[in-house]
Amino acid sequence: MFLHGRENYRRNADLVCYTFYKNIIFSLPQFFFGFYSAFSGQTLYEKVMHQMFNVAFTGAPIVWYAIMDREFEKPKFLEKLVDAKLYKTGIKNEKFTVFVFWYWILKGVMEAYLIIVLFTSTQGLDPSNIKGRMIGHWVAGMFCFGTVEFCANWTIFMMTHNFTGYGEAIIFASAFSYFPLIALMAQNPEFSEVYKFLSESVTCVQAYFCCFMMFFVAAAGPRIKQRLFQVYQLFTETHKEHEEEHSGIKYKEEI
């Protein structure tokens, strides 16, 4: 109970919040793209890649995390059964508060907005190749998709506590499966949206810079969350003490 109860609560709380986050960061760029396309219904992602997002690119890492991740090794739990600080996470419901939920929502919204703005501003909606031929918005769209997928996997990697090699391999395989799949599709004219995508995207140096920039933004999220959570805890504790003090004064006046 002391080990699995605490860890199951922590992992499941992270699972719920992360699921909201990764679907927001995946869906909102398409919504923001509507402002560029006059809400004409034009899609941003290639349809096959769109369907594979949860199945192939981001499904396995969070399943592994929700089952196998441990914040501490088992001996540490047995050694510190008397340490209440180890269990206050579940007692005080620290992993699934209103603050934590909205942090994940706002994190997804912010990263989705940055992704669509960065790629549409650097690539444009109708970029041209070195020969001057217009290649449409699909290059920017697939760069958006790749960055979304990598940010989602990078976030779950940053959440992981115990590194056994298996979890990292699953995250790596899920993230980098984007490249062989897009390479195969880019060779097939039937996938007209991404046909010759790799050859067209080689010259998009600024887009690769935007990808790395988004990785740093995603990596900064946990530190920002920690700072904000400390401020939130201080505020709630101060407010609680003030209410208790006020209720005590009121009780004495009634007596």
C-alpha positions as CSV (number, residue, x, y, z in Angstrom):
1,M,0.0,0.0,0.0
2,F,2.8,2.4,0.9
3,L,4.7,1.8,-2.3
4,H,2.2,0.9,-5.0
5,G,-0.7,3.1,-3.7
6,R,1.5,6.2,-3.7
7,E,3.1,5.5,-7.0
8,N,-0.1,4.5,-8.8
9,Y,-1.7,7.8,-7.7
10,R,1.3,9.8,-9.0
11,R,1.5,7.9,-12.3
12,N,-2.2,8.0,-13.0
13,A,-2.4,11.7,-12.2
14,D,0.5,12.4,-14.6
15,L,-1.2,10.1,-17.2
16,V,-4.4,12.1,-17.2
17,C,-2.7,15.5,-17.3
18,Y,-0.3,14.4,-20.0
19,T,-3.0,13.0,-22.2
20,F,-4.8,16.4,-22.1
21,Y,-1.5,18.1,-22.9
22,K,-0.4,16.0,-25.9
23,N,-3.8,16.2,-27.5
24,I,-4.0,19.9,-27.1
25,I,-0.5,20.5,-28.5
26,F,-1.5,18.2,-31.4
27,S,-5.0,19.7,-32.2
28,L,-4.6,23.4,-31.5
29,P,-2.1,24.1,-34.3
30,Q,-4.8,23.0,-36.8
31,F,-7.2,25.4,-35.1
32,F,-4.8,28.3,-35.2
33,F,-4.1,27.4,-38.9
34,G,-7.7,28.2,-39.5
35,F,-7.0,31.9,-39.1
36,Y,-4.5,31.7,-41.9
37,S,-6.8,29.6,-44.2
38,A,-9.9,31.6,-43.5
39,F,-11.4,28.5,-41.8
40,S,-11.8,26.9,-45.2
41,G,-11.4,23.4,-43.8
42,Q,-7.9,23.0,-45.2
43,T,-5.9,20.5,-43.1
44,L,-2.4,21.2,-41.8
45,Y,-1.2,17.6,-41.3
46,E,-1.0,14.8,-43.9
47,K,-4.0,12.4,-43.3
48,V,-2.0,9.2,-42.6
49,M,0.4,10.9,-40.3
50,H,-2.5,12.5,-38.5
51,Q,-4.1,9.1,-37.8
52,M,-0.8,7.7,-36.6
53,F,-0.1,10.3,-34.0
54,N,-1.6,8.6,-31.0
55,V,-1.1,5.0,-32.3
56,A,2.5,5.1,-33.4
57,F,4.2,8.2,-32.2
58,T,3.0,9.0,-28.7
59,G,1.0,6.0,-27.4
60,A,3.7,3.6,-26.1
61,P,5.8,6.0,-24.0
62,I,3.0,7.2,-21.8
63,V,1.7,3.6,-21.3
64,W,5.2,2.5,-20.2
65,Y,5.5,5.5,-17.9
66,A,2.1,4.9,-16.3
67,I,3.0,1.2,-15.6
68,M,6.7,1.1,-14.9
69,D,8.0,4.5,-13.7
70,R,9.1,4.8,-10.1
71,E,10.1,8.1,-8.5
72,F,12.2,6.2,-5.9
73,E,13.5,2.7,-5.6
74,K,11.7,0.2,-3.4
75,P,14.3,0.1,-0.6
76,K,13.9,3.9,-0.1
77,F,10.2,3.5,0.5
78,L,10.9,0.8,3.1
79,E,13.5,2.9,4.8
80,K,11.4,6.0,5.0
81,L,8.0,4.7,6.1
82,V,8.1,7.1,9.0
83,D,8.9,10.0,6.7
84,A,5.6,11.8,6.1
85,K,7.1,14.0,3.4
86,L,7.3,11.0,1.1
87,Y,3.5,10.5,1.2
88,K,2.2,14.0,1.4
89,T,1.9,13.9,-2.4
90,G,-1.1,11.7,-2.2
91,I,-2.5,12.9,1.2
92,K,-2.6,16.5,-0.1
93,N,-3.5,15.5,-3.6
94,E,-0.6,17.5,-5.0
95,K,-0.5,15.8,-8.4
96,F,-4.0,16.5,-9.5
97,T,-5.0,20.0,-8.3
98,V,-6.7,22.7,-10.2
99,F,-3.3,24.4,-10.5
100,V,-1.6,21.3,-12.0
101,F,-4.5,20.6,-14.4
102,W,-4.5,24.2,-15.8
103,Y,-0.7,24.2,-15.9
104,W,-0.8,21.3,-18.4
105,I,-3.6,22.9,-20.4
106,L,-1.8,26.2,-20.7
107,K,1.5,24.5,-21.5
108,G,-0.2,22.7,-24.4
109,V,-1.9,25.9,-25.6
110,M,1.3,28.0,-25.4
111,E,3.5,25.4,-27.2
112,A,0.9,24.8,-29.9
113,Y,0.6,28.6,-30.5
114,L,4.4,29.0,-30.6
115,I,4.7,26.1,-33.1
116,I,2.2,27.4,-35.6
117,V,3.5,31.0,-35.3
118,L,7.2,30.0,-35.7
119,F,6.7,27.8,-38.7
120,T,4.2,30.0,-40.6
121,S,6.4,33.0,-40.0
122,T,9.6,31.4,-41.0
123,Q,8.3,29.1,-43.8
124,G,5.3,31.0,-44.9
125,L,2.1,29.3,-46.1
126,D,3.4,29.0,-49.7
127,P,7.2,28.6,-49.5
128,S,9.3,28.0,-52.6
129,N,12.3,25.8,-53.2
130,I,15.7,26.8,-54.6
131,K,14.3,26.7,-58.1
132,G,11.5,29.1,-57.2
133,R,8.7,26.5,-57.4
134,M,5.9,26.9,-54.9
135,I,5.7,23.8,-52.6
136,G,2.5,24.8,-50.7
137,H,1.9,24.8,-47.0
138,W,2.6,21.1,-46.5
139,V,6.3,21.6,-45.6
140,A,5.3,24.0,-42.8
141,G,2.5,21.6,-41.8
142,M,4.8,18.5,-41.6
143,F,7.4,20.5,-39.7
144,C,4.7,21.4,-37.3
145,F,3.6,17.8,-37.0
146,G,7.2,16.6,-36.4
147,T,7.8,19.2,-33.8
148,V,4.6,18.4,-32.0
149,E,5.5,14.7,-31.9
150,F,9.0,15.4,-30.7
151,C,7.8,17.8,-28.0
152,A,5.3,15.3,-26.7
153,N,7.9,12.6,-26.4
154,W,10.5,15.0,-25.0
155,T,8.0,15.9,-22.3
156,I,7.4,12.3,-21.3
157,F,11.2,11.8,-21.2
158,M,11.6,14.8,-18.8
159,M,8.9,13.3,-16.6
160,T,10.6,9.9,-16.3
161,H,12.4,9.2,-13.0
162,N,14.0,5.7,-13.3
163,F,16.1,5.1,-16.4
164,T,16.3,1.4,-17.2
165,G,17.0,1.6,-20.9
166,Y,13.7,0.1,-21.9
167,G,11.6,3.2,-21.4
168,E,14.2,5.4,-23.1
169,A,14.3,2.9,-26.1
170,I,10.5,3.1,-26.4
171,I,10.5,6.9,-26.3
172,F,13.4,7.0,-28.8
173,A,11.7,4.6,-31.2
174,S,8.3,6.4,-31.0
175,A,9.9,9.8,-31.6
176,F,12.3,8.8,-34.4
177,S,9.8,6.5,-36.2
178,Y,8.6,9.8,-37.8
179,F,11.6,9.8,-40.1
180,P,11.5,6.4,-41.8
181,L,7.7,6.7,-42.2
182,I,7.9,10.1,-43.8
183,A,10.8,8.9,-45.9
184,L,8.8,6.1,-47.3
185,M,5.8,8.3,-48.0
186,A,7.9,11.0,-49.6
187,Q,9.0,8.4,-52.3
188,N,5.4,7.5,-53.2
189,P,3.5,9.9,-55.5
190,E,0.2,8.6,-54.1
191,F,1.0,10.7,-51.0
192,S,0.9,13.9,-52.9
193,E,0.9,16.1,-49.8
194,V,4.4,14.9,-48.7
195,Y,5.8,13.7,-52.0
196,K,9.5,14.7,-52.1
197,F,9.1,16.3,-48.7
198,L,12.6,15.4,-47.5
199,S,14.3,16.9,-50.6
200,E,12.2,20.0,-50.3
201,S,12.8,20.5,-46.6
202,V,16.6,20.1,-46.7
203,T,17.0,23.8,-47.5
204,C,14.6,24.9,-44.6
205,V,17.4,25.7,-42.1
206,Q,15.2,28.1,-40.2
207,A,12.6,25.4,-39.6
208,Y,15.2,23.1,-38.0
209,F,16.2,26.0,-35.8
210,C,12.6,26.4,-34.7
211,C,12.4,22.7,-33.9
212,F,15.4,23.0,-31.5
213,M,14.0,26.1,-30.0
214,M,10.7,24.3,-29.2
215,F,12.7,21.5,-27.4
216,F,14.2,24.1,-25.1
217,V,10.7,25.5,-24.4
218,A,9.3,22.1,-23.6
219,A,12.3,21.3,-21.4
220,A,11.8,24.6,-19.4
221,G,8.2,23.6,-18.6
222,P,9.0,21.4,-15.5
223,R,11.2,24.1,-13.9
224,I,8.5,26.8,-14.5
225,K,5.9,24.4,-13.1
226,Q,8.0,23.8,-10.0
227,R,8.4,27.6,-9.4
228,L,4.8,28.3,-9.9
229,F,3.7,25.4,-7.7
230,Q,5.9,26.8,-4.9
231,V,4.2,30.2,-5.2
232,Y,0.8,28.5,-5.3
233,Q,1.5,26.5,-2.2
234,L,2.7,29.6,-0.3
235,F,-0.4,31.5,-1.4
236,T,-2.8,28.7,-0.3
237,E,-1.1,28.1,3.0
238,T,-1.1,31.8,3.8
239,H,-4.8,32.0,2.8
240,K,-5.6,29.0,5.0
241,E,-3.7,30.4,8.0
242,H,-5.5,33.8,7.6
243,E,-8.9,32.0,7.5
244,E,-8.1,30.0,10.6
245,E,-7.0,33.1,12.4
246,H,-10.1,35.0,11.3
247,S,-12.4,32.1,12.4
248,G,-10.6,31.9,15.8
249,I,-11.1,35.6,16.4
250,K,-14.7,35.4,15.4
251,Y,-15.2,32.4,17.8
252,K,-13.7,34.3,20.7
253,E,-15.9,37.3,20.0
254,E,-19.0,35.1,20.1
255,I,-17.9,33.6,23.4
